[in-house]
């Protein structure tokens, strides 16, 4: 069996605010989740705020097949503007 590839999704992890409600997104994050679902070692490299939206993003990512252990938490910008 072939070893999984290391896939790094570098860039925005954001909330798309839609009429149906907010959805976690961002092209690098979406790509990384899909790579993880295909069996690769997928790592998201991004930065989130130390606020409810940041905590919700981590809670959504936790059960997915991605490594979110490299997310930085911004200590200065604790809440969205």
mmCIF file of the N, C-alpha and C atoms, coordinates in Angstrom:
data_MODEL
# 
_entry.id   MODEL 
# 
loop_
_atom_site.group_PDB 
_atom_site.id 
_atom_site.type_symbol 
_atom_site.label_atom_id 
_atom_site.label_alt_id 
_atom_site.label_comp_id 
_atom_site.label_asym_id 
_atom_site.label_entity_id 
_atom_site.label_seq_id 
_atom_site.pdbx_PDB_ins_code 
_atom_site.Cartn_x 
_atom_site.Cartn_y 
_atom_site.Cartn_z 
_atom_site.occupancy 
_atom_site.B_iso_or_equiv 
_atom_site.pdbx_formal_charge 
_atom_site.auth_seq_id 
_atom_site.auth_comp_id 
_atom_site.auth_asym_id 
_atom_site.auth_atom_id 
_atom_site.pdbx_PDB_model_num 
ATOM 1   N N  . UNK A 1 1  ? 0.842   -1.191 0.000  1.00 0.00 ? 1  UNK A N  1 
ATOM 2   C CA . UNK A 1 1  ? 0.000   0.000  0.000  1.00 0.00 ? 1  UNK A CA 1 
ATOM 3   C C  . UNK A 1 1  ? 0.881   1.245  0.000  1.00 0.00 ? 1  UNK A C  1 
ATOM 4   N N  . UNK A 1 2  ? 0.517   2.199  -0.801 1.00 0.00 ? 2  UNK A N  1 
ATOM 5   C CA . UNK A 1 2  ? 1.269   3.444  -0.928 1.00 0.00 ? 2  UNK A CA 1 
ATOM 6   C C  . UNK A 1 2  ? 1.034   4.337  0.283  1.00 0.00 ? 2  UNK A C  1 
ATOM 7   N N  . UNK A 1 3  ? 2.108   4.964  0.768  1.00 0.00 ? 3  UNK A N  1 
ATOM 8   C CA . UNK A 1 3  ? 1.989   5.905  1.897  1.00 0.00 ? 3  UNK A CA 1 
ATOM 9   C C  . UNK A 1 3  ? 1.194   7.130  1.453  1.00 0.00 ? 3  UNK A C  1 
ATOM 10  N N  . UNK A 1 4  ? 0.395   7.704  2.361  1.00 0.00 ? 4  UNK A N  1 
ATOM 11  C CA . UNK A 1 4  ? -0.367  8.895  1.985  1.00 0.00 ? 4  UNK A CA 1 
ATOM 12  C C  . UNK A 1 4  ? 0.555   10.087 1.740  1.00 0.00 ? 4  UNK A C  1 
ATOM 13  N N  . UNK A 1 5  ? 0.112   10.946 0.859  1.00 0.00 ? 5  UNK A N  1 
ATOM 14  C CA . UNK A 1 5  ? 0.837   12.191 0.600  1.00 0.00 ? 5  UNK A CA 1 
ATOM 15  C C  . UNK A 1 5  ? 0.583   13.174 1.738  1.00 0.00 ? 5  UNK A C  1 
ATOM 16  N N  . UNK A 1 6  ? 1.547   14.055 1.967  1.00 0.00 ? 6  UNK A N  1 
ATOM 17  C CA . UNK A 1 6  ? 1.364   15.150 2.916  1.00 0.00 ? 6  UNK A CA 1 
ATOM 18  C C  . UNK A 1 6  ? 0.816   16.336 2.130  1.00 0.00 ? 6  UNK A C  1 
ATOM 19  N N  . UNK A 1 7  ? -0.373  16.761 2.467  1.00 0.00 ? 7  UNK A N  1 
ATOM 20  C CA . UNK A 1 7  ? -1.034  17.881 1.796  1.00 0.00 ? 7  UNK A CA 1 
ATOM 21  C C  . UNK A 1 7  ? -1.145  19.027 2.787  1.00 0.00 ? 7  UNK A C  1 
ATOM 22  N N  . UNK A 1 8  ? -0.628  20.199 2.423  1.00 0.00 ? 8  UNK A N  1 
ATOM 23  C CA . UNK A 1 8  ? -0.700  21.387 3.268  1.00 0.00 ? 8  UNK A CA 1 
ATOM 24  C C  . UNK A 1 8  ? -1.645  22.399 2.630  1.00 0.00 ? 8  UNK A C  1 
ATOM 25  N N  . UNK A 1 9  ? -2.682  22.753 3.349  1.00 0.00 ? 9  UNK A N  1 
ATOM 26  C CA . UNK A 1 9  ? -3.604  23.805 2.914  1.00 0.00 ? 9  UNK A CA 1 
ATOM 27  C C  . UNK A 1 9  ? -3.215  25.082 3.628  1.00 0.00 ? 9  UNK A C  1 
ATOM 28  N N  . UNK A 1 10 ? -2.566  25.987 2.915  1.00 0.00 ? 10 UNK A N  1 
ATOM 29  C CA . UNK A 1 10 ? -2.037  27.215 3.515  1.00 0.00 ? 10 UNK A CA 1 
ATOM 30  C C  . UNK A 1 10 ? -2.896  28.394 3.074  1.00 0.00 ? 10 UNK A C  1 
ATOM 31  N N  . UNK A 1 11 ? -3.501  29.082 4.038  1.00 0.00 ? 11 UNK A N  1 
ATOM 32  C CA . UNK A 1 11 ? -4.280  30.259 3.685  1.00 0.00 ? 11 UNK A CA 1 
ATOM 33  C C  . UNK A 1 11 ? -5.522  30.399 4.529  1.00 0.00 ? 11 UNK A C  1 
ATOM 34  N N  . UNK A 1 12 ? -6.519  31.027 3.945  1.00 0.00 ? 12 UNK A N  1 
ATOM 35  C CA . UNK A 1 12 ? -7.674  31.441 4.726  1.00 0.00 ? 12 UNK A CA 1 
ATOM 36  C C  . UNK A 1 12 ? -8.559  30.272 5.150  1.00 0.00 ? 12 UNK A C  1 
ATOM 37  N N  . UNK A 1 13 ? -8.978  30.376 6.376  1.00 0.00 ? 13 UNK A N  1 
ATOM 38  C CA . UNK A 1 13 ? -10.037 29.558 6.954  1.00 0.00 ? 13 UNK A CA 1 
ATOM 39  C C  . UNK A 1 13 ? -11.055 30.587 7.411  1.00 0.00 ? 13 UNK A C  1 
ATOM 40  N N  . UNK A 1 14 ? -12.206 30.613 6.779  1.00 0.00 ? 14 UNK A N  1 
ATOM 41  C CA . UNK A 1 14 ? -13.135 31.708 7.032  1.00 0.00 ? 14 UNK A CA 1 
ATOM 42  C C  . UNK A 1 14 ? -14.563 31.212 7.062  1.00 0.00 ? 14 UNK A C  1 
ATOM 43  N N  . UNK A 1 15 ? -15.415 32.111 7.486  1.00 0.00 ? 15 UNK A N  1 
ATOM 44  C CA . UNK A 1 15 ? -16.845 31.821 7.506  1.00 0.00 ? 15 UNK A CA 1 
ATOM 45  C C  . UNK A 1 15 ? -17.506 32.493 6.316  1.00 0.00 ? 15 UNK A C  1 
ATOM 46  N N  . UNK A 1 16 ? -18.186 31.705 5.488  1.00 0.00 ? 16 UNK A N  1 
ATOM 47  C CA . UNK A 1 16 ? -19.021 32.246 4.422  1.00 0.00 ? 16 UNK A CA 1 
ATOM 48  C C  . UNK A 1 16 ? -20.383 32.515 5.049  1.00 0.00 ? 16 UNK A C  1 
ATOM 49  N N  . UNK A 1 17 ? -20.815 33.777 5.052  1.00 0.00 ? 17 UNK A N  1 
ATOM 50  C CA . UNK A 1 17 ? -22.099 34.137 5.647  1.00 0.00 ? 17 UNK A CA 1 
ATOM 51  C C  . UNK A 1 17 ? -23.136 34.154 4.530  1.00 0.00 ? 17 UNK A C  1 
ATOM 52  N N  . UNK A 1 18 ? -23.990 33.142 4.551  1.00 0.00 ? 18 UNK A N  1 
ATOM 53  C CA . UNK A 1 18 ? -24.990 32.944 3.509  1.00 0.00 ? 18 UNK A CA 1 
ATOM 54  C C  . UNK A 1 18 ? -26.384 33.149 4.085  1.00 0.00 ? 18 UNK A C  1 
ATOM 55  N N  . UNK A 1 19 ? -27.382 33.347 3.231  1.00 0.00 ? 19 UNK A N  1 
ATOM 56  C CA . UNK A 1 19 ? -28.747 33.492 3.747  1.00 0.00 ? 19 UNK A CA 1 
ATOM 57  C C  . UNK A 1 19 ? -29.192 32.290 4.585  1.00 0.00 ? 19 UNK A C  1 
ATOM 58  N N  . UNK A 1 20 ? -28.667 31.100 4.264  1.00 0.00 ? 20 UNK A N  1 
ATOM 59  C CA . UNK A 1 20 ? -29.029 29.889 5.009  1.00 0.00 ? 20 UNK A CA 1 
ATOM 60  C C  . UNK A 1 20 ? -28.297 29.792 6.336  1.00 0.00 ? 20 UNK A C  1 
ATOM 61  N N  . UNK A 1 21 ? -27.299 30.641 6.520  1.00 0.00 ? 21 UNK A N  1 
ATOM 62  C CA . UNK A 1 21 ? -26.499 30.611 7.744  1.00 0.00 ? 21 UNK A CA 1 
ATOM 63  C C  . UNK A 1 21 ? -25.024 30.514 7.419  1.00 0.00 ? 21 UNK A C  1 
ATOM 64  N N  . UNK A 1 22 ? -24.163 30.673 8.421  1.00 0.00 ? 22 UNK A N  1 
ATOM 65  C CA . UNK A 1 22 ? -22.724 30.638 8.175  1.00 0.00 ? 22 UNK A CA 1 
ATOM 66  C C  . UNK A 1 22 ? -22.222 29.224 7.902  1.00 0.00 ? 22 UNK A C  1 
ATOM 67  N N  . UNK A 1 23 ? -21.277 29.126 6.946  1.00 0.00 ? 23 UNK A N  1 
ATOM 68  C CA . UNK A 1 23 ? -20.625 27.863 6.617  1.00 0.00 ? 23 UNK A CA 1 
ATOM 69  C C  . UNK A 1 23 ? -19.125 28.072 6.655  1.00 0.00 ? 23 UNK A C  1 
ATOM 70  N N  . UNK A 1 24 ? -18.425 27.139 7.277  1.00 0.00 ? 24 UNK A N  1 
ATOM 71  C CA . UNK A 1 24 ? -16.973 27.219 7.324  1.00 0.00 ? 24 UNK A CA 1 
ATOM 72  C C  . UNK A 1 24 ? -16.415 26.945 5.938  1.00 0.00 ? 24 UNK A C  1 
ATOM 73  N N  . UNK A 1 25 ? -15.462 27.767 5.505  1.00 0.00 ? 25 UNK A N  1 
ATOM 74  C CA . UNK A 1 25 ? -14.932 27.610 4.163  1.00 0.00 ? 25 UNK A CA 1 
ATOM 75  C C  . UNK A 1 25 ? -13.567 28.229 4.008  1.00 0.00 ? 25 UNK A C  1 
ATOM 76  N N  . UNK A 1 26 ? -13.299 28.615 2.785  1.00 0.00 ? 26 UNK A N  1 
ATOM 77  C CA . UNK A 1 26 ? -11.989 29.099 2.371  1.00 0.00 ? 26 UNK A CA 1 
ATOM 78  C C  . UNK A 1 26 ? -11.391 28.050 1.461  1.00 0.00 ? 26 UNK A C  1 
ATOM 79  N N  . UNK A 1 27 ? -10.915 28.430 0.303  1.00 0.00 ? 27 UNK A N  1 
ATOM 80  C CA . UNK A 1 27 ? -10.425 27.469 -0.684 1.00 0.00 ? 27 UNK A CA 1 
ATOM 81  C C  . UNK A 1 27 ? -9.349  26.537 -0.123 1.00 0.00 ? 27 UNK A C  1 
ATOM 82  N N  . UNK A 1 28 ? -8.306  27.055 0.567  1.00 0.00 ? 28 UNK A N  1 
ATOM 83  C CA . UNK A 1 28 ? -7.290  26.128 1.092  1.00 0.00 ? 28 UNK A CA 1 
ATOM 84  C C  . UNK A 1 28 ? -7.872  25.127 2.094  1.00 0.00 ? 28 UNK A C  1 
ATOM 85  N N  . UNK A 1 29 ? -8.783  25.581 2.939  1.00 0.00 ? 29 UNK A N  1 
ATOM 86  C CA . UNK A 1 29 ? -9.390  24.684 3.919  1.00 0.00 ? 29 UNK A CA 1 
ATOM 87  C C  . UNK A 1 29 ? -10.262 23.633 3.224  1.00 0.00 ? 29 UNK A C  1 
ATOM 88  N N  . UNK A 1 30 ? -11.068 24.049 2.261  1.00 0.00 ? 30 UNK A N  1 
ATOM 89  C CA . UNK A 1 30 ? -11.912 23.099 1.525  1.00 0.00 ? 30 UNK A CA 1 
ATOM 90  C C  . UNK A 1 30 ? -11.061 22.059 0.813  1.00 0.00 ? 30 UNK A C  1 
ATOM 91  N N  . UNK A 1 31 ? -9.998  22.489 0.161  1.00 0.00 ? 31 UNK A N  1 
ATOM 92  C CA . UNK A 1 31 ? -9.095  21.578 -0.543 1.00 0.00 ? 31 UNK A CA 1 
ATOM 93  C C  . UNK A 1 31 ? -8.474  20.575 0.427  1.00 0.00 ? 31 UNK A C  1 
ATOM 94  N N  . UNK A 1 32 ? -8.056  21.067 1.589  1.00 0.00 ? 32 UNK A N  1 
ATOM 95  C CA . UNK A 1 32 ? -7.391  20.207 2.558  1.00 0.00 ? 32 UNK A CA 1 
ATOM 96  C C  . UNK A 1 32 ? -8.348  19.155 3.108  1.00 0.00 ? 32 UNK A C  1 
ATOM 97  N N  . UNK A 1 33 ? -9.566  19.548 3.406  1.00 0.00 ? 33 UNK A N  1 
ATOM 98  C CA . UNK A 1 33 ? -10.551 18.583 3.891  1.00 0.00 ? 33 UNK A CA 1 
ATOM 99  C C  . UNK A 1 33 ? -10.795 17.499 2.843  1.00 0.00 ? 33 UNK A C  1 
ATOM 100 N N  . UNK A 1 34 ? -10.926 17.886 1.586  1.00 0.00 ? 34 UNK A N  1 
ATOM 101 C CA . UNK A 1 34 ? -11.158 16.898 0.538  1.00 0.00 ? 34 UNK A CA 1 
ATOM 102 C C  . UNK A 1 34 ? -9.964  15.966 0.374  1.00 0.00 ? 34 UNK A C  1 
ATOM 103 N N  . UNK A 1 35 ? -8.737  16.493 0.501  1.00 0.00 ? 35 UNK A N  1 
ATOM 104 C CA . UNK A 1 35 ? -7.546  15.642 0.420  1.00 0.00 ? 35 UNK A CA 1 
ATOM 105 C C  . UNK A 1 35 ? -7.538  14.636 1.562  1.00 0.00 ? 35 UNK A C  1 
ATOM 106 N N  . UNK A 1 36 ? -7.939  15.083 2.757  1.00 0.00 ? 36 UNK A N  1 
ATOM 107 C CA . UNK A 1 36 ? -8.034  14.160 3.882  1.00 0.00 ? 36 UNK A CA 1 
ATOM 108 C C  . UNK A 1 36 ? -9.069  13.074 3.648  1.00 0.00 ? 36 UNK A C  1 
ATOM 109 N N  . UNK A 1 37 ? -10.177 13.442 3.063  1.00 0.00 ? 37 UNK A N  1 
ATOM 110 C CA . UNK A 1 37 ? -11.224 12.457 2.760  1.00 0.00 ? 37 UNK A CA 1 
ATOM 111 C C  . UNK A 1 37 ? -10.768 11.437 1.726  1.00 0.00 ? 37 UNK A C  1 
ATOM 112 N N  . UNK A 1 38 ? -9.816  11.827 0.893  1.00 0.00 ? 38 UNK A N  1 
ATOM 113 C CA . UNK A 1 38 ? -9.270  10.911 -0.112 1.00 0.00 ? 38 UNK A CA 1 
ATOM 114 C C  . UNK A 1 38 ? -8.135  10.047 0.440  1.00 0.00 ? 38 UNK A C  1 
ATOM 115 N N  . UNK A 1 39 ? -7.804  10.227 1.719  1.00 0.00 ? 39 UNK A N  1 
ATOM 116 C CA . UNK A 1 39 ? -6.821  9.356  2.346  1.00 0.00 ? 39 UNK A CA 1 
ATOM 117 C C  . UNK A 1 39 ? -5.442  9.936  2.549  1.00 0.00 ? 39 UNK A C  1 
ATOM 118 N N  . UNK A 1 40 ? -5.244  11.192 2.179  1.00 0.00 ? 40 UNK A N  1 
ATOM 119 C CA . UNK A 1 40 ? -3.935  11.810 2.381  1.00 0.00 ? 40 UNK A CA 1 
ATOM 120 C C  . UNK A 1 40 ? -3.833  12.390 3.791  1.00 0.00 ? 40 UNK A C  1 
ATOM 121 N N  . UNK A 1 41 ? -2.583  12.636 4.233  1.00 0.00 ? 41 UNK A N  1 
ATOM 122 C CA . UNK A 1 41 ? -2.360  13.331 5.509  1.00 0.00 ? 41 UNK A CA 1 
ATOM 123 C C  . UNK A 1 41 ? -2.521  14.817 5.204  1.00 0.00 ? 41 UNK A C  1 
ATOM 124 N N  . UNK A 1 42 ? -3.638  15.386 5.600  1.00 0.00 ? 42 UNK A N  1 
ATOM 125 C CA . UNK A 1 42 ? -3.995  16.755 5.238  1.00 0.00 ? 42 UNK A CA 1 
ATOM 126 C C  . UNK A 1 42 ? -3.863  17.667 6.455  1.00 0.00 ? 42 UNK A C  1 
ATOM 127 N N  . UNK A 1 43 ? -3.128  18.769 6.290  1.00 0.00 ? 43 UNK A N  1 
ATOM 128 C CA . UNK A 1 43 ? -2.851  19.704 7.373  1.00 0.00 ? 43 UNK A CA 1 
ATOM 129 C C  . UNK A 1 43 ? -3.322  21.097 6.978  1.00 0.00 ? 43 UNK A C  1 
ATOM 130 N N  . UNK A 1 44 ? -4.110  21.728 7.847  1.00 0.00 ? 44 UNK A N  1 
ATOM 131 C CA . UNK A 1 44 ? -4.546  23.105 7.608  1.00 0.00 ? 44 UNK A CA 1 
ATOM 132 C C  . UNK A 1 44 ? -3.598  24.044 8.343  1.00 0.00 ? 44 UNK A C  1 
ATOM 133 N N  . UNK A 1 45 ? -3.017  24.986 7.609  1.00 0.00 ? 45 UNK A N  1 
ATOM 134 C CA . UNK A 1 45 ? -2.133  26.008 8.166  1.00 0.00 ? 45 UNK A CA 1 
ATOM 135 C C  . UNK A 1 45 ? -2.811  27.353 7.992  1.00 0.00 ? 45 UNK A C  1 
ATOM 136 N N  . UNK A 1 46 ? -3.345  27.890 9.066  1.00 0.00 ? 46 UNK A N  1 
ATOM 137 C CA . UNK A 1 46 ? -4.078  29.147 8.999  1.00 0.00 ? 46 UNK A CA 1 
ATOM 138 C C  . UNK A 1 46 ? -4.057  29.797 10.375 1.00 0.00 ? 46 UNK A C  1 
ATOM 139 N N  . UNK A 1 47 ? -4.794  30.879 10.512 1.00 0.00 ? 47 UNK A N  1 
ATOM 140 C CA . UNK A 1 47 ? -4.857  31.613 11.777 1.00 0.00 ? 47 UNK A CA 1 
ATOM 141 C C  . UNK A 1 47 ? -6.315  31.961 12.042 1.00 0.00 ? 47 UNK A C  1 
ATOM 142 N N  . UNK A 1 48 ? -6.730  31.793 13.290 1.00 0.00 ? 48 UNK A N  1 
ATOM 143 C CA . UNK A 1 48 ? -8.098  32.087 13.672 1.00 0.00 ? 48 UNK A CA 1 
ATOM 144 C C  . UNK A 1 48 ? -8.095  33.046 14.853 1.00 0.00 ? 48 UNK A C  1 
ATOM 145 N N  . UNK A 1 49 ? -9.225  33.670 15.080 1.00 0.00 ? 49 UNK A N  1 
ATOM 146 C CA . UNK A 1 49 ? -9.359  34.559 16.222 1.00 0.00 ? 49 UNK A CA 1 
ATOM 147 C C  . UNK A 1 49 ? -9.642  33.775 17.495 1.00 0.00 ? 49 UNK A C  1 
ATOM 148 N N  . UNK A 1 50 ? -9.384  34.413 18.619 1.00 0.00 ? 50 UNK A N  1 
ATOM 149 C CA . UNK A 1 50 ? -9.676  33.805 19.928 1.00 0.00 ? 50 UNK A CA 1 
ATOM 150 C C  . UNK A 1 50 ? -11.085 34.268 20.329 1.00 0.00 ? 50 UNK A C  1 
ATOM 151 N N  . UNK A 1 51 ? -12.056 33.821 19.558 1.00 0.00 ? 51 UNK A N  1 
ATOM 152 C CA . UNK A 1 51 ? -13.436 34.216 19.796 1.00 0.00 ? 51 UNK A CA 1 
ATOM 153 C C  . UNK A 1 51 ? -14.344 33.031 19.494 1.00 0.00 ? 51 UNK A C  1 
ATOM 154 N N  . UNK A 1 52 ? -15.639 33.273 19.567 1.00 0.00 ? 52 UNK A N  1 
ATOM 155 C CA . UNK A 1 52 ? -16.596 32.186 19.357 1.00 0.00 ? 52 UNK A CA 1 
ATOM 156 C C  . UNK A 1 52 ? -16.488 31.593 17.953 1.00 0.00 ? 52 UNK A C  1 
ATOM 157 N N  . UNK A 1 53 ? -16.283 32.432 16.943 1.00 0.00 ? 53 UNK A N  1 
ATOM 158 C CA . UNK A 1 53 ? -16.150 31.922 15.572 1.00 0.00 ? 53 UNK A CA 1 
ATOM 159 C C  . UNK A 1 53 ? -14.915 31.036 15.434 1.00 0.00 ? 53 UNK A C  1 
ATOM 160 N N  . UNK A 1 54 ? -13.825 31.431 16.057 1.00 0.00 ? 54 UNK A N  1 
ATOM 161 C CA . UNK A 1 54 ? -12.619 30.612 16.020 1.00 0.00 ? 54 UNK A CA 1 
ATOM 162 C C  . UNK A 1 54 ? -12.831 29.272 16.703 1.00 0.00 ? 54 UNK A C  1 
ATOM 163 N N  . UNK A 1 55 ? -13.471 29.293 17.870 1.00 0.00 ? 55 UNK A N  1 
ATOM 164 C CA . UNK A 1 55 ? -13.756 28.040 18.585 1.00 0.00 ? 55 UNK A CA 1 
ATOM 165 C C  . UNK A 1 55 ? -14.704 27.155 17.782 1.00 0.00 ? 55 UNK A C  1 
ATOM 166 N N  . UNK A 1 56 ? -15.701 27.760 17.154 1.00 0.00 ? 56 UNK A N  1 
ATOM 167 C CA . UNK A 1 56 ? -16.631 26.984 16.328 1.00 0.00 ? 56 UNK A CA 1 
ATOM 168 C C  . UNK A 1 56 ? -15.920 26.349 15.134 1.00 0.00 ? 56 UNK A C  1 
ATOM 169 N N  . UNK A 1 57 ? -14.971 27.061 14.548 1.00 0.00 ? 57 UNK A N  1 
ATOM 170 C CA . UNK A 1 57 ? -14.217 26.509 13.422 1.00 0.00 ? 57 UNK A CA 1 
ATOM 171 C C  . UNK A 1 57 ? -13.463 25.257 13.857 1.00 0.00 ? 57 UNK A C  1 
ATOM 172 N N  . UNK A 1 58 ? -12.810 25.309 14.995 1.00 0.00 ? 58 UNK A N  1 
ATOM 173 C CA . UNK A 1 58 ? -12.062 24.148 15.493 1.00 0.00 ? 58 UNK A CA 1 
ATOM 174 C C  . UNK A 1 58 ? -13.022 22.998 15.791 1.00 0.00 ? 58 UNK A C  1 
ATOM 175 N N  . UNK A 1 59 ? -14.172 23.299 16.375 1.00 0.00 ? 59 UNK A N  1 
ATOM 176 C CA . UNK A 1 59 ? -15.148 22.245 16.683 1.00 0.00 ? 59 UNK A CA 1 
ATOM 177 C C  . UNK A 1 59 ? -15.653 21.551 15.428 1.00 0.00 ? 59 UNK A C  1 
ATOM 178 N N  . UNK A 1 60 ? -15.798 22.297 14.348 1.00 0.00 ? 60 UNK A N  1 
ATOM 179 C CA . UNK A 1 60 ? -16.241 21.697 13.082 1.00 0.00 ? 60 UNK A CA 1 
ATOM 180 C C  . UNK A 1 60 ? -15.128 20.863 12.464 1.00 0.00 ? 60 UNK A C  1 
ATOM 181 N N  . UNK A 1 61 ? -13.883 21.334 12.565 1.00 0.00 ? 61 UNK A N  1 
ATOM 182 C CA . UNK A 1 61 ? -12.759 20.617 11.962 1.00 0.00 ? 61 UNK A CA 1 
ATOM 183 C C  . UNK A 1 61 ? -12.392 19.343 12.719 1.00 0.00 ? 61 UNK A C  1 
ATOM 184 N N  . UNK A 1 62 ? -12.614 19.319 14.025 1.00 0.00 ? 62 UNK A N  1 
ATOM 185 C CA . UNK A 1 62 ? -12.164 18.190 14.856 1.00 0.00 ? 62 UNK A CA 1 
ATOM 186 C C  . UNK A 1 62 ? -12.588 16.817 14.325 1.00 0.00 ? 62 UNK A C  1 
ATOM 187 N N  . UNK A 1 63 ? -13.847 16.611 13.953 1.00 0.00 ? 63 UNK A N  1 
ATOM 188 C CA . UNK A 1 63 ? -14.217 15.262 13.497 1.00 0.00 ? 63 UNK A CA 1 
ATOM 189 C C  . UNK A 1 63 ? -13.822 14.958 12.043 1.00 0.00 ? 63 UNK A C  1 
ATOM 190 N N  . UNK A 1 64 ? -13.314 15.955 11.336 1.00 0.00 ? 64 UNK A N  1 
ATOM 191 C CA . UNK A 1 64 ? -12.960 15.759 9.927  1.00 0.00 ? 64 UNK A CA 1 
ATOM 192 C C  . UNK A 1 64 ? -11.562 15.152 9.804  1.00 0.00 ? 64 UNK A C  1 
ATOM 193 N N  . UNK A 1 65 ? -11.270 14.522 8.671  1.00 0.00 ? 65 UNK A N  1 
ATOM 194 C CA . UNK A 1 65 ? -9.961  13.877 8.490  1.00 0.00 ? 65 UNK A CA 1 
ATOM 195 C C  . UNK A 1 65 ? -8.862  14.874 8.112  1.00 0.00 ? 65 UNK A C  1 
ATOM 196 N N  . UNK A 1 66 ? -8.658  15.884 8.959  1.00 0.00 ? 66 UNK A N  1 
ATOM 197 C CA . UNK A 1 66 ? -7.607  16.877 8.740  1.00 0.00 ? 66 UNK A CA 1 
ATOM 198 C C  . UNK A 1 66 ? -6.860  17.112 10.051 1.00 0.00 ? 66 UNK A C  1 
ATOM 199 N N  . UNK A 1 67 ? -5.624  17.515 9.928  1.00 0.00 ? 67 UNK A N  1 
ATOM 200 C CA . UNK A 1 67 ? -4.802  17.870 11.080 1.00 0.00 ? 67 UNK A CA 1 
ATOM 201 C C  . UNK A 1 67 ? -4.930  19.380 11.268 1.00 0.00 ? 67 UNK A C  1 
ATOM 202 N N  . UNK A 1 68 ? -5.655  19.802 12.303 1.00 0.00 ? 68 UNK A N  1 
ATOM 203 C CA . UNK A 1 68 ? -5.827  21.228 12.564 1.00 0.00 ? 68 UNK A CA 1 
ATOM 204 C C  . UNK A 1 68 ? -4.919  21.694 13.698 1.00 0.00 ? 68 UNK A C  1 
ATOM 205 N N  . UNK A 1 69 ? -3.960  20.881 14.058 1.00 0.00 ? 69 UNK A N  1 
ATOM 206 C CA . UNK A 1 69 ? -3.057  21.205 15.156 1.00 0.00 ? 69 UNK A CA 1 
ATOM 207 C C  . UNK A 1 69 ? -2.085  22.328 14.864 1.00 0.00 ? 69 UNK A C  1 
ATOM 208 N N  . UNK A 1 70 ? -2.043  22.788 13.627 1.00 0.00 ? 70 UNK A N  1 
ATOM 209 C CA . UNK A 1 70 ? -1.139  23.872 13.259 1.00 0.00 ? 70 UNK A CA 1 
ATOM 210 C C  . UNK A 1 70 ? -1.871  25.194 13.052 1.00 0.00 ? 70 UNK A C  1 
ATOM 211 N N  . UNK A 1 71 ? -3.117  25.267 13.500 1.00 0.00 ? 71 UNK A N  1 
ATOM 212 C CA . UNK A 1 71 ? -3.841  26.538 13.457 1.00 0.00 ? 71 UNK A CA 1 
ATOM 213 C C  . UNK A 1 71 ? -3.263  27.461 14.524 1.00 0.00 ? 71 UNK A C  1 
ATOM 214 N N  . UNK A 1 72 ? -2.984  28.679 14.139 1.00 0.00 ? 72 UNK A N  1 
ATOM 215 C CA . UNK A 1 72 ? -2.549  29.681 15.097 1.00 0.00 ? 72 UNK A CA 1 
ATOM 216 C C  . UNK A 1 72 ? -3.773  30.410 15.630 1.00 0.00 ? 72 UNK A C  1 
ATOM 217 N N  . UNK A 1 73 ? -3.751  30.730 16.899 1.00 0.00 ? 73 UNK A N  1 
ATOM 218 C CA . UNK A 1 73 ? -4.820  31.526 17.500 1.00 0.00 ? 73 UNK A CA 1 
ATOM 219 C C  . UNK A 1 73 ? -4.255  32.913 17.750 1.00 0.00 ? 73 UNK A C  1 
ATOM 220 N N  . UNK A 1 74 ? -4.889  33.905 17.168 1.00 0.00 ? 74 UNK A N  1 
ATOM 221 C CA . UNK A 1 74 ? -4.424  35.288 17.266 1.00 0.00 ? 74 UNK A CA 1 
ATOM 222 C C  . UNK A 1 74 ? -4.737  35.840 18.652 1.00 0.00 ? 74 UNK A C  1 
ATOM 223 N N  . UNK A 1 75 ? -3.714  36.145 19.464 1.00 0.00 ? 75 UNK A N  1 
ATOM 224 C CA . UNK A 1 75 ? -3.969  36.635 20.811 1.00 0.00 ? 75 UNK A CA 1 
ATOM 225 C C  . UNK A 1 75 ? -4.354  38.123 20.847 1.00 0.00 ? 75 UNK A C  1 
ATOM 226 N N  . UNK A 1 76 ? -4.120  38.839 19.771 1.00 0.00 ? 76 UNK A N  1 
ATOM 227 C CA . UNK A 1 76 ? -4.397  40.278 19.745 1.00 0.00 ? 76 UNK A CA 1 
ATOM 228 C C  . UNK A 1 76 ? -5.837  40.542 19.310 1.00 0.00 ? 76 UNK A C  1 
ATOM 229 N N  . UNK A 1 77 ? -6.277  39.855 18.281 1.00 0.00 ? 77 UNK A N  1 
ATOM 230 C CA . UNK A 1 77 ? -7.608  40.081 17.719 1.00 0.00 ? 77 UNK A CA 1 
ATOM 231 C C  . UNK A 1 77 ? -8.551  39.017 18.250 1.00 0.00 ? 77 UNK A C  1 
ATOM 232 N N  . UNK A 1 78 ? -9.025  39.257 19.449 1.00 0.00 ? 78 UNK A N  1 
ATOM 233 C CA . UNK A 1 78 ? -9.853  38.251 20.108 1.00 0.00 ? 78 UNK A CA 1 
ATOM 234 C C  . UNK A 1 78 ? -11.255 38.181 19.543 1.00 0.00 ? 78 UNK A C  1 
ATOM 235 N N  . UNK A 1 79 ? -11.729 39.227 18.916 1.00 0.00 ? 79 UNK A N  1 
ATOM 236 C CA . UNK A 1 79 ? -13.069 39.199 18.357 1.00 0.00 ? 79 UNK A CA 1 
ATOM 237 C C  . UNK A 1 79 ? -13.049 39.789 16.968 1.00 0.00 ? 79 UNK A C  1 
ATOM 238 N N  . UNK A 1 80 ? -13.982 39.287 16.161 1.00 0.00 ? 80 UNK A N  1 
ATOM 239 C CA . UNK A 1 80 ? -14.098 39.815 14.800 1.00 0.00 ? 80 UNK A CA 1 
ATOM 240 C C  . UNK A 1 80 ? -14.527 41.276 14.856 1.00 0.00 ? 80 UNK A C  1 
ATOM 241 N N  . UNK A 1 81 ? -14.051 42.042 13.895 1.00 0.00 ? 81 UNK A N  1 
ATOM 242 C CA . UNK A 1 81 ? -14.387 43.466 13.844 1.00 0.00 ? 81 UNK A CA 1 
ATOM 243 C C  . UNK A 1 81 ? -15.779 43.683 13.308 1.00 0.00 ? 81 UNK A C  1 
# 
